[in-house]
Amino acid sequence: MNMKCSRVFKKALPLALLSATFAVVACDFGSESKDSSEEQPVAPESTVEEGSDQPTKTEPVDDDPVAERGSSSSVQSVNGSSSSVQSSTPSAFKDDHCFEDWGPYGVARINTGYDAGFNNSGYWYTYNDNEDGGKSTIKWAAEPDVYGGLEPVLEKCVTGLCGTYKLDKGTLDYDPYVVVAFDLAGKDADGRVIPVDASGLGGFEISLAVSAAATLELSMGNEEDAKIDFALPAYDLGTSTVGKSVRIPWTKFAQPSWAKNQISTEEVVKKLASVRIRIQAKDGNNGEFNIMKIVPVNRSTFKNCPDYVPPVSSSSIVPKSSSSVVPPSSSSVVPKSSNSLATCDFETWNGADGLARINTGCDAGFNNSGYWYTYNDSLDGGKSIITWAAEPDEEYGGLEPVLEACGNGMCGTYKLGKGTLDYDPYVAVGFDLAGKGADGRVIPVDASSMKGIAITFSVTHAAVLELSLGDEMDKKIGYALPAYDMGKSATGKTVDIPWSKFAQPSWAKDDQSISMDEAVKSIASIRVKVQAKSGSTGEFNIMQVGEHGRVACCGPGY
C-alpha cells in the first residue's frame, strides 16, 4: 500500500523552544535492557540520500547517571502550576480519555485525549539547561515548517523523531542536559502547562534510541515540581546504541534517591502535566536520539478510539483515524497468480506493522513468497549464527513475535564463526520475490518493473544488499552475485538503490559476468548479508523495504 504524504494538522501556534540549527541525523537503537521482562531491542535511523553508502556515525559518550539536581528556571515557560487549572476545568481531566498510539506516521502531535480546550496539547518540543547557565543544544534532523511544526523532521528521520544533541556545562554546577517532551492537556492562555488526572493510562510504552543514558520523567508543572525540589518520578531508560522498546507501568516510576520531599507516583499521576525524555551526562557529551513510538500501557481500554471524540476541543486534534495506521489485514498479502510474474506490484513493508511477510506482488502461485528467513555459512563449514530478539512462533515458526519484541523492525544479534571456512564467515536475512516451487527451489522473476529497492536498516558491521538469481544462475556466475555495499550504521539509515547501482564483486571472472539488465529479469531472492572477521558480533534491524523511490517520503505505513 503506497500512500502520498498528507499534512493532518494546521498549527494552532508556533512551538516554543525549538532548536535553531539542524542536521541530517541517524539514530541508534539498542538491545541493552534495564529490566529484561519489559525492554526489548528495536531500532531505527535517519535517511541517507539515494544511492548513498555513507554510514551514519555515533560518537562515544560517557554513560553517567542523571545529575541529582535541577532547577525551576531550566524548565522555562513550558511548565505550569496547579493554579492554571481553573474552576471551568473540562471533564476530560478525569479518566475518560483516548490517548492514541503515536508512531512515525508523519504527525508531530500526539492525540492525548486530554486537551483542555486550547488545542495545543500533544505537540513535541524541546528545552535545555540554558537558563541556568548551560549551553546544551538539540539539532533536529531537518528544519521545522513555517509554523514550527516537526513534520519535516519525521519525514527526514523516517522511523521517528530524531536529532543530535550536544551537552555543554557552561557555568552550571551540575551535569548539563537536554529534554524532548509533550504536554498532556496543553497550556492555558498564560502559557502555563495544565495538569490532568492521567491514572487511566497505566503508564507508557516507548520505543527509542539514544547515545547516552536517558530517563522518562513525569512533571506536574513548575509550581508543583518546585514543592518536591524537582525530584520528579522517573524511569531510567539507560542507553541504547541500537534502540529498544520499554514498557513502563506507573509502578515503575520513582523519585531519585536524593529526593528529600517525598511524593507517591500515584499522587503525581493524578496531576500530571508533561512527559519528558531527559538526556543528562558529562560536559562535552555529544550523541544522537530517535523517539519512535509512545503508547499507553492500558491500550485495551481504548479499543473504541476510532469513534471517540474528546469531551473538549474539536475532532481537529485527532491526527488520524485508526484505520490509517493499523497494520494491513492478512488479505492485503494474498499472493498473486503466476501470470503476474512479469510485473511485481511490490508493497512497501514496514516492520512496525507487525507482519513477517512482504507482499512482493509477484508470488508464483505457491503462496510462500515474501517471508523473512535467515541463512548462514554452516553448509560450508562455518559456525555463524543469528539470534532473533524473540523466539519465533512455537507452532508455525512465524516471526511475528520477533517483530513484536523489536517494536519497529526485524531485529536480532549475530555471531560470526569461521569454523573450517577459507573465507570470512557470514550471515544473511532475506526473502524470496516469487517464492519456492513444489520442489523447494526458489523461483526467479522478472523484476524490471520495480526499478530498484529501498531499505531502512541498522547493522553493526558493513552489510551488502545482495541479489540471488536462483540456484542455476547463481552457480553459472560463480556466486558472484550482484550486490550493493550499504556500509554499516549502528544508528540506522535508509538507502534507495536503483538496479543500476548493483554490481558483481570485483573478483568475478570474465566468463561469470552478467549485465544488470539481464540479472534484473531473473531475481529470485533479496538478501541483507553481513560478512566480517571470525569472532565478530553485532546487532541488526531491518525496518522497511520498498520499491526504489517509494520509501523516503513519509516513513512506515506510507
C-alpha positions in Angstrom: 0.0 0.0 0.0 1.7 3.2 -1.2 0.1 6.5 0.0 1.2 10.0 -0.5 2.2 12.3 2.3 -0.5 14.4 3.8 -0.5 17.0 6.5 -3.1 16.4 9.0 -2.7 19.5 11.2 -2.6 23.2 10.8 -0.6 24.6 13.7 -2.6 26.3 16.4 0.5 28.3 17.4 4.3 28.0 16.8 6.1 25.6 19.0 8.3 27.2 21.6 11.9 26.5 22.4 12.8 24.6 19.2 16.5 24.4 18.3 17.6 26.9 15.7 20.1 24.7 13.8 19.5 21.4 12.1 21.4 18.4 10.8 20.8 15.2 9.0 20.9 12.5 11.6 20.9 8.8 12.2 19.7 7.4 15.5 21.0 4.4 17.5 18.7 1.7 18.7 20.0 -0.9 21.0 19.4 -4.0 22.9 20.6 -3.0 26.3 18.0 -3.7 28.9 17.4 -2.5 32.4 14.5 -4.8 33.0 14.6 -7.8 30.6 11.0 -8.6 31.2 9.9 -5.2 30.0 12.6 -3.9 27.5 13.1 -5.3 24.0 15.6 -4.3 21.4 14.1 -2.4 18.4 15.9 0.0 16.1 15.5 2.8 13.6 17.5 5.8 11.7 17.8 8.7 9.6 17.7 8.9 5.9 20.6 8.8 3.5 20.2 10.2 0.1 19.6 7.9 -2.9 22.5 5.7 -3.7 24.5 6.9 -0.7 26.6 4.3 1.1 27.8 6.6 3.8 27.2 5.1 7.2 26.0 7.4 9.9 28.2 7.7 13.0 27.7 8.0 16.7 30.4 9.4 18.8 31.3 7.5 22.0 29.7 9.0 25.1 30.0 8.6 28.9 27.2 6.7 30.4 26.9 8.9 33.5 23.8 8.9 35.7 21.4 11.8 35.7 22.7 14.6 37.9 21.0 14.7 41.3 19.6 18.2 41.0 17.7 20.5 38.7 16.2 24.0 38.8 12.9 25.6 38.0 14.4 28.1 35.7 15.7 25.4 33.5 12.2 24.4 32.6 11.3 27.8 31.3 7.8 28.6 30.3 6.9 25.0 29.2 6.0 24.2 32.8 2.9 25.3 34.7 1.3 25.0 38.0 -1.9 23.7 39.5 -3.2 27.2 39.7 -3.5 27.1 35.9 -6.5 24.8 36.2 -9.5 27.0 36.7 -12.9 26.2 38.0 -14.1 25.7 34.5 -11.8 22.7 34.0 -13.4 20.4 31.4 -14.5 16.9 32.3 -11.7 15.5 30.2 -9.4 15.9 33.2 -10.9 12.7 34.5 -10.2 9.2 33.2 -12.4 9.4 30.2 -9.8 9.8 27.5 -8.4 8.2 24.5 -4.6 8.5 24.2 -4.0 7.3 20.7 -0.8 5.4 19.7 1.8 7.7 18.4 4.5 6.5 15.9 6.4 7.5 12.8 3.4 8.3 10.7 4.3 11.9 9.7 2.4 13.6 12.5 4.4 15.5 15.1 1.5 15.7 17.6 0.1 13.1 19.9 -3.7 12.8 20.3 -3.5 12.6 24.1 -7.3 12.8 24.6 -6.8 15.3 27.4 -6.7 18.6 25.5 -8.0 21.3 27.8 -9.7 23.3 25.1 -6.7 25.4 23.9 -6.0 22.9 21.1 -2.2 22.8 21.9 -1.7 19.5 23.7 0.5 16.7 22.5 3.0 18.6 20.4 6.6 17.5 20.8 9.0 20.3 21.9 12.5 20.6 23.4 14.2 22.6 26.2 17.6 22.6 27.8 19.7 24.0 30.6 20.4 27.4 29.1 18.5 29.5 31.7 20.7 28.1 34.5 23.9 28.9 32.5 24.3 25.7 30.5 24.9 25.8 26.7 23.4 22.4 25.7 21.6 22.2 22.4 19.5 19.9 20.3 19.6 19.9 16.5 16.7 18.3 14.6 17.3 16.1 11.5 15.5 18.7 9.4 14.2 22.3 9.7 10.7 22.6 11.1 8.0 24.1 8.8 6.9 27.7 8.8 4.6 27.1 11.7 7.4 25.5 13.7 5.9 22.0 13.2 8.2 19.0 13.2 6.6 17.0 10.4 9.7 17.7 8.2 11.8 16.1 10.9 9.6 13.0 10.9 9.8 12.9 7.1 13.6 13.0 7.2 14.0 10.5 10.0 11.5 8.1 8.5 11.2 5.9 11.7 10.7 8.5 14.4 11.6 12.0 15.7 15.3 12.2 15.6 18.2 14.6 16.0 21.6 15.1 17.7 22.4 16.8 21.0 25.5 18.5 22.4 25.9 18.8 26.2 27.8 21.9 27.3 28.0 22.7 31.0 28.7 26.4 30.7 28.5 27.8 34.2 26.3 25.0 35.6 27.3 23.3 38.9 25.7 20.1 37.7 25.8 17.9 34.6 24.2 19.5 31.5 21.0 18.2 29.9 18.5 18.4 27.1 14.9 17.3 27.1 12.3 16.3 24.5 8.7 16.5 25.9 5.0 16.9 25.3 2.1 18.2 27.4 -1.0 16.0 28.1 -3.6 18.8 28.3 -1.6 21.7 26.8 -1.1 25.2 28.1 -3.5 27.8 29.2 -3.9 31.4 27.8 -0.9 32.5 30.1 1.3 29.8 28.6 1.3 27.7 31.8 1.1 23.9 31.4 -2.2 22.3 32.7 -2.1 19.2 34.9 -4.6 16.3 34.5 -5.5 13.0 36.1 -3.7 10.5 33.9 -4.2 7.5 36.1 -6.2 5.6 33.5 -3.2 5.5 31.1 -1.5 2.9 33.3 1.9 4.1 32.2 3.7 4.3 28.9 5.4 2.0 26.4 8.1 3.8 24.5 10.5 2.8 21.7 13.6 4.9 21.4 17.3 5.1 20.7 19.7 7.3 22.5 23.5 7.5 22.7 23.7 8.4 26.4 21.6 7.4 29.4 18.1 8.9 29.3 15.2 9.0 31.8 11.5 9.2 31.2 10.2 11.7 33.9 6.8 12.9 35.0 6.2 16.7 35.6 3.3 18.2 37.4 4.2 21.8 36.3 6.7 24.2 37.6 4.9 25.2 40.9 4.2 21.6 42.0 7.6 20.4 40.8 9.3 23.1 43.0 7.5 21.7 46.1 9.4 18.5 45.7 12.7 20.2 44.7 12.3 18.9 41.2 12.9 15.3 42.4 10.5 14.1 39.8 9.3 10.5 39.5 11.3 9.0 36.6 12.3 5.7 35.0 15.9 5.0 33.9 15.8 4.1 30.2 19.5 3.6 30.1 21.5 3.9 26.8 20.7 2.1 23.6 23.1 2.1 20.7 20.7 0.1 18.6 17.3 1.0 20.1 14.8 -0.7 22.4 11.2 -0.8 23.4 10.4 -0.3 27.1 7.0 -0.9 28.8 6.8 1.2 32.0 3.7 1.0 34.2 3.2 3.8 36.7 4.5 1.5 39.5 8.0 1.5 37.8 8.4 5.3 38.2 10.2 6.5 41.3 11.8 9.7 42.7 15.6 9.8 42.6 17.5 8.6 45.7 18.5 12.1 46.6 14.8 13.3 47.0 14.1 14.9 50.3 10.5 15.8 49.8 8.7 12.5 49.1 5.6 12.1 46.9 4.0 8.9 45.6 3.8 8.3 41.9 0.1 7.7 42.3 -0.3 11.3 43.6 1.9 12.7 40.8 -0.1 10.9 38.1 -3.3 12.4 39.3 -1.9 15.9 38.4 0.4 15.0 35.5 1.2 17.9 33.2 4.1 16.8 31.0 6.0 13.7 30.0 9.7 14.2 29.3 12.7 12.3 27.9 15.7 13.8 29.5 19.3 13.2 28.4 21.9 14.3 31.1 25.5 13.4 31.1 29.0 14.8 31.4 30.1 18.1 29.8 31.1 17.7 26.1 28.9 14.6 25.6 27.6 14.5 22.0 25.2 12.0 20.7 22.0 11.1 18.8 18.4 10.2 19.7 15.3 8.9 18.0 11.9 8.6 19.5 9.9 6.1 17.6 6.8 5.2 19.5 4.8 6.1 22.6 1.6 4.3 23.6 -0.3 3.9 26.8 0.1 0.7 28.9 -3.6 0.3 29.2 -4.2 0.1 25.5 -7.1 -2.4 25.8 -9.1 0.4 27.4 -9.1 2.3 24.2 -10.5 -0.3 21.8 -13.2 2.2 20.7 -10.7 5.0 19.9 -11.8 5.5 16.3 -15.2 6.5 17.4 -14.0 8.6 20.4 -14.5 12.3 20.4 -12.7 14.1 23.3 -15.2 16.0 25.5 -13.2 19.2 25.0 -12.0 20.8 21.8 -13.0 19.5 18.4 -12.1 16.5 16.4 -9.4 18.6 14.7 -6.9 17.4 17.3 -7.3 13.8 16.1 -4.2 13.1 14.0 -5.6 10.1 12.1 -8.3 7.6 12.2 -7.1 4.3 13.5 -7.7 2.8 10.1 -4.9 4.9 8.7 -2.3 3.5 11.0 -3.2 -0.1 11.8 -1.3 -2.9 10.1 -2.9 -4.2 6.9 -5.1 -7.2 7.2 -4.0 -10.6 6.0 -6.0 -10.1 2.9 -3.5 -7.5 1.8 -0.8 -10.0 1.4 -2.6 -12.6 -0.6 -0.1 -13.7 -3.3 -0.7 -13.1 -7.0 -1.1 -15.8 -9.5 1.8 -16.8 -11.7 0.6 -14.6 -14.6 1.7 -11.5 -12.6 5.4 -12.6 -12.6 6.4 -10.0 -15.2 5.0 -7.1 -13.2 5.7 -7.1 -9.5 3.3 -4.9 -7.6 5.6 -4.6 -4.6 4.0 -3.1 -1.5 6.2 -1.3 1.0 6.8 -3.4 4.1 7.1 -1.7 7.4 8.3 -3.7 10.5 6.1 -1.5 12.7 3.0 -3.2 11.1 3.9 -6.5 12.7 3.7 -8.7 9.6 6.6 -11.1 9.0 5.8 -11.3 5.3 6.3 -8.9 2.4 3.6 -8.6 -0.2 6.0 -8.8 -3.1 3.2 -8.7 -5.7 4.8 -11.5 -7.7 4.0 -14.7 -5.9 4.3 -17.7 -8.3 1.1 -19.3 -7.0 2.5 -21.4 -4.2 1.7 -18.7 -1.6 5.1 -18.7 0.0 6.8 -15.6 -1.3 7.9 -12.7 0.8 8.5 -14.5 4.1 11.7 -13.4 6.0 14.2 -16.1 6.7 17.9 -16.4 7.6 20.8 -18.4 6.3 24.5 -18.7 7.1 27.8 -20.3 6.2 27.2 -23.6 8.1 26.9 -25.7 4.9 30.5 -24.8 4.0 31.9 -25.4 7.5 31.2 -22.0 9.1 29.7 -21.6 12.6 28.0 -18.3 12.2 24.6 -17.8 13.9 21.7 -15.3 14.1 19.7 -15.0 17.3 16.3 -13.3 16.9 15.1 -10.7 19.5 12.4 -13.2 20.5 11.6 -16.9 19.9 9.6 -17.5 16.7 6.0 -18.7 16.9 6.3 -22.2 18.6 3.6 -23.8 16.4 4.3 -22.3 13.0 7.7 -20.8 13.3 6.4 -17.4 12.3 8.5 -14.3 13.1 5.6 -12.1 14.4 6.9 -12.5 18.0 10.3 -11.0 16.8 8.5 -8.0 15.2 6.5 -7.5 18.4 9.7 -7.6 20.5 11.6 -5.3 18.2 8.8 -2.7 18.0 9.5 -1.4 14.5 11.5 -4.0 12.6 13.0 -7.4 12.2 15.9 -7.3 14.7 18.4 -9.6 16.3 22.1 -10.3 17.0 24.7 -12.3 15.1 28.0 -14.0 15.9 30.4 -14.9 13.1 32.4 -18.1 13.4 34.8 -19.2 10.7 34.9 -22.9 11.6 36.7 -24.6 8.7 36.0 -21.9 6.1 38.7 -20.5 3.9 37.0 -17.1 3.7 35.4 -14.7 6.1 32.2 -16.0 7.8 28.7 -14.5 7.1 25.1 -14.5 8.0 22.2 -13.2 5.9 18.5 -12.3 6.2 16.4 -12.4 3.1 13.1 -13.1 1.3 12.0 -14.6 -2.0 10.2 -12.5 -4.5 8.1 -15.2 -6.1 8.6 -18.0 -3.5 9.6 -21.6 -4.0 8.1 -24.2 -6.2 6.8 -27.7 -5.3 10.4 -29.0 -5.5 11.5 -26.4 -2.9 13.7 -24.5 -5.4 13.3 -20.7 -5.4 11.7 -19.3 -8.5 13.3 -16.4 -10.4 11.1 -13.5 -11.5 11.4 -10.5 -13.9 11.6 -7.6 -11.5 12.3 -4.9 -14.2 9.1 -3.1 -13.2 10.4 -2.4 -9.7 13.3 -0.1 -10.8 15.2 -0.9 -7.6 15.0 -1.4 -3.8 14.9 1.0 -0.9 15.6 -0.3 2.6 15.8 1.2 6.1 18.1 -0.7 8.4 20.8 -0.7 11.1 23.7 -3.0 11.5 27.0 -3.1 13.5 29.2 -4.3 10.7 29.3 -3.4 7.0 26.4 -5.1 5.1 25.6 -5.6 1.4 22.2 -5.9 -0.3 22.6 -9.0 -2.5 20.5 -10.3 -5.4 20.3 -14.1 -5.8 19.2 -15.1 -9.3 18.2 -18.7 -8.4 20.3 -21.8 -7.9 21.1 -22.4 -11.5 22.1 -18.8 -12.4 24.0 -18.2 -9.2 26.1 -21.3 -9.9 26.6 -20.2 -13.5 28.1 -16.9 -12.5 30.3 -18.5 -9.8 28.2 -17.0 -7.0 29.5 -13.6 -7.9 26.1 -12.1 -7.1 25.1 -8.5 -8.0 25.2 -6.5 -4.7 25.3 -3.0 -3.3 27.6 -2.0 -0.4 25.3 -0.4 2.2 28.1 0.1 4.7 27.5 -0.1 8.4 25.2 2.0 10.5 24.9 1.5 14.2 22.3 4.3 14.3 20.4 3.3 11.2 19.8 4.8 7.8 17.7 4.5 4.6 19.3 3.7 1.3 17.3 3.9 -2.0 19.1 1.9 -4.7 18.2 1.7 -8.4 19.1 -1.6 -10.1 21.8 0.3 -12.0 23.8 0.7 -8.7 24.1 -3.0 -8.1 27.2 -4.7 -9.5 29.1 -8.0 -9.3 32.1 -8.1 -7.0 35.5 -7.2 -8.3 36.7 -10.8 -8.1 34.1 -12.0 -10.6 35.7 -13.8 -13.6 35.1 -12.7 -17.2 33.1 -15.8 -18.0 31.0 -15.2 -14.9 29.8 -11.7 -15.7 26.2 -10.8 -16.2 24.7 -7.4 -17.0 22.3 -5.8 -14.6 19.6 -5.7 -17.3 19.8 -9.4 -17.6 20.1 -10.0 -13.9 17.0 -8.0 -13.0 15.0 -10.2 -15.3 15.8 -13.2 -13.1 15.8 -12.1 -9.4 14.9 -14.9 -7.0 15.8 -13.5 -3.6 16.9 -10.3 -2.0 19.3 -10.6 1.0 21.0 -8.4 3.6 24.3 -10.1 4.1 26.9 -9.4 6.9 30.4 -10.8 6.4 33.3 -9.9 8.6 36.2 -11.4 10.5 35.7 -14.5 12.7 34.5 -13.7 16.2 32.7 -10.5 15.1 29.4 -10.0 16.9 26.8 -7.3 16.4 23.2 -6.3 16.1 20.9 -5.6 13.1 17.4 -4.3 12.5 15.5 -4.2 9.2 12.7 -1.7 9.4 11.5 -1.0 5.9 11.7 -2.5 2.4 10.0 -1.0 -0.6 10.5 -0.2 -4.2 13.0 2.4 -5.4 11.6 5.8 -4.8 8.8 4.8 -2.5 10.2 4.7 1.0 11.7 8.1 1.8 8.5 10.2 1.6 6.6 9.6 4.7 8.1 6.7 6.7 6.5 3.5 7.8 2.9 2.9 6.7 3.0 5.0 3.6 
